[in-house]
Amino acid sequence: MSNDSRMKRGGGRPGGPQLGTPGGGPVIDKTGDETLQAMIKDEVPFFKQMEY
């Protein structure tokens, strides 16, 4: 499929790459989201524990 035909039908899916499809959508910076950062800091020790 050429780039022209891909652009005519709307391009890739928004939100990033998915298997078998081109990436799309902007990168969203979540570093300023205090709630999300607190959740990440809470979960990180659990994931570190799972490393072998």
Beta strands, then each sheet from edge to edge (+ up, - down):
end
